[in-house]
Amino acid sequence: MNSQIEPEQINDQGHLTIGGVDSLELAAKYQTPLVVYDVAAIRHQIRAFKKVFAKNQVAAEVSYASKAFSAIAIYQVVAQEDGHIDVVSGGELTTAIKAHFPMEKVSFHGNNKSKEELELAVQNGVGMIIIDNFHEIDLLGEVLDEQDATATVSLRITPGIAAHTNEYIQTGQVDSKFGFDLESGQADRALEEVLANPRLKVVGLHAHIGSQIFEVVGFEGVAKKLVDVAEHWHEEFGFQTRVLNVGGGFGIRYVQEDQPLPPEEFVDAIIKAVKKEVAKKGLSMPAIWIEPGRSIVGPAGYSLYTVGSRKDLPGYQPFVTVDGGMGDNIRPALYQAAYETVYAKDPRQKPEETVRIAGKYCESGDILARDQALPKTKPGDLLVMLDTGAYGYAMASNYNRNPRPAVVFVENGHAQLVIQRESWADTCRLDLPLASEDK
Ligand SMILES: Cc1ncc(COP(=O)(O)O)c(C=O)c1O
């Protein structure tokens, strides 16, 4: 059986269960393709992160990077867990507002926030605006003048560290599109500009070095770099860094070859690195903020697909085609992301063939998985792709005018629809016919 499936996820009929509910029942009730989240797994991960900070007695925020999956229901779950969120658009912010998420626990990111987006953030009292560039300093200043308001802000810097799965390069990523560069003095100039505007209450520094990171070395590097900047800003400008935000990027296991550390170990290493550097430099300890996205919702998500057609060619891996594809999960087509898939009716059944799981979209590249060992499936069988909770539904599209799937939250044996399935009619609901022309 797939090693990611726990024995207790198999019920008396031998079926895969998610959050205590039979996956075949979920598919029958809500149809497929379907995205299902095990809410207990989401809560567990948020709590695990928080616990490390509490154990180390460090002031902190665990800020869920909601670009990984944004919906009213997920914001409600994070609020119940007393978490923080980051949003990157007016749409994500509006979703959080509709979820009645406490606005003081929202960070607003983005490298090209529009004036309207900043207005929405200021009107709603968003707790932290993470300023990315000089244009934004001016634009936010304008909005605050117009609204006679103030805003708490941090500055995003480009740390000159590019993290890869298991290495990091000190000099890489200096030309990232995000944030203020350090070497050229842009970051210093940004701080001076922000300090000069009494409407901007600058409290900290932010950096994000990448995603799906498997080792602590990159995070230790960014922690050190941020404390270096904090020391420089203290000496040069008398500025005291109160919030040090090291971003997200904690890697998860998608396939057997992925060997990430438990996310908590990353946090432990970050705390140690910050404490060490701060002590060395005689600075006061800032609060540490992290922004995990993938590690909170990725492993909690499952994609349910029904098998349809298949294609067999002598000498080639067969295609088993399902009723979803790149429209509900673009990651395999976009960057060859790999996933593991199980046969829902009997995940313990011995594999009989190795197949490609093809999507139904009109692109040759719409292959959801390759080299997938499975029992011999037939049309109507249910397949469940594991760990699809991050950047799957969040990146879903209506390509080919296929409706986007429904999303269901499952907890304690109870399933609840949290995003409705789109209909065919929904796919053209914004279309307007040509105005009739008088001839
Ligand atoms: C600024 C920032 N924070 C956090 C994240 C979340 O990263 P992950 O989902 O890998 O944890 C991202 C992802 O792109 C990001 O850009």
The ligand as a Tripos MOL2 file, in Angstrom:
@<TRIPOS>MOLECULE
LIG
   16    16     1     0     0
SMALL
NO_CHARGES

@<TRIPOS>ATOM
      1 C1          6.0160   35.8100    0.1830 C.3       1 LIG1
      2 C2          5.6150   34.3930    0.2580 C.ar      1 LIG1
      3 N1          5.3530   33.8550    1.4670 N.ar      1 LIG1
      4 C3          4.9690   32.5660    1.5870 C.ar      1 LIG1
      5 C4          4.8170   31.7490    0.4810 C.ar      1 LIG1
      6 C5          4.3610   30.3400    0.6850 C.3       1 LIG1
      7 O1          5.2560   29.3930    0.2710 O.3       1 LIG1
      8 P1          4.9460   27.8550    0.5290 P.3       1 LIG1
      9 O2          3.5730   27.5850    0.0540 O.co2     1 LIG1
     10 O3          5.9600   27.1410   -0.2550 O.co2     1 LIG1
     11 O4          5.0710   27.6280    2.0040 O.co2     1 LIG1
     12 C6          5.0890   32.2630   -0.7920 C.ar      1 LIG1
     13 C7          4.9440   31.4140   -1.9800 C.2       1 LIG1
     14 O5          5.1460   31.7560   -3.0920 O.2       1 LIG1
     15 C8          5.4830   33.6320   -0.9050 C.ar      1 LIG1
     16 O6          5.7330   34.1730   -2.0930 O.3       1 LIG1
@<TRIPOS>BOND
     1     1     2 1
     2     2     3 ar
     3     2    15 ar
     4     3     4 ar
     5     4     5 ar
     6     5     6 1
     7     5    12 ar
     8     6     7 1
     9     7     8 1
    10     8     9 2
    11     8    10 1
    12     8    11 1
    13    12    13 1
    14    12    15 ar
    15    13    14 2
    16    15    16 1
@<TRIPOS>SUBSTRUCTURE
     1 LIG1         1 GROUP 0 **** ****
